[in-house]
Amino acid sequence: MGLLLAYLIIIAKGSGSTSNKEFAHYLNIAHRSVFENANILVVLERRKVISDNVLIHYLE
């Protein structure tokens, strides 16, 4: 839930933008953050910090 909230906050910031270009910038930040966090989960699974099931749960 914490990661989802972070993405929603980024998008909410962007919704206050004065232009479509600025809003698109915030959407791009949120989009890249999703990939960054997915990569962190994969690293944690490979280091056996989290299980395969936990990884699959969060990546679905």
C-alpha positions in Angstrom: 0.0 0.0 0.0 2.9 2.4 0.7 4.3 2.2 -2.8 0.9 2.7 -4.3 0.3 5.7 -2.2 3.7 7.2 -3.3 2.6 6.8 -6.9 -0.7 8.4 -6.3 0.9 11.3 -4.6 3.2 11.9 -7.5 0.2 11.8 -9.9 -1.7 14.1 -7.6 1.1 16.6 -7.7 1.1 16.5 -11.5 -2.7 17.0 -11.6 -2.1 20.5 -10.3 0.2 21.2 -13.3 -0.5 24.2 -15.5 0.2 22.4 -18.7 -0.2 19.0 -20.3 3.6 18.8 -20.7 4.2 19.3 -17.0 1.5 16.7 -16.1 3.1 14.2 -18.5 6.4 14.8 -16.7 4.8 13.7 -13.4 3.2 10.7 -15.0 6.6 9.7 -16.4 8.1 10.0 -12.9 5.4 7.7 -11.4 5.9 5.3 -14.3 9.6 5.1 -13.8 9.2 4.7 -10.0 7.1 1.5 -10.6 9.9 0.0 -12.6 12.5 1.0 -10.0 10.5 -0.6 -7.2 9.8 -3.8 -9.2 13.6 -4.1 -9.7 14.2 -3.7 -6.0 11.7 -6.5 -5.3 13.5 -8.8 -7.8 16.9 -8.1 -6.1 15.4 -8.8 -2.7 14.0 -12.1 -4.0 17.3 -13.1 -5.5 19.1 -12.3 -2.2 16.5 -14.5 -0.4 15.2 -11.6 1.6 11.7 -12.2 0.3 10.1 -15.4 -1.1 9.1 -16.2 -4.6 5.5 -16.0 -3.5 5.9 -12.5 -2.1 7.6 -11.3 -5.3 4.8 -12.7 -7.4 2.2 -11.2 -5.2 3.6 -7.7 -5.6 4.4 -7.9 -9.2 0.9 -9.1 -10.2 
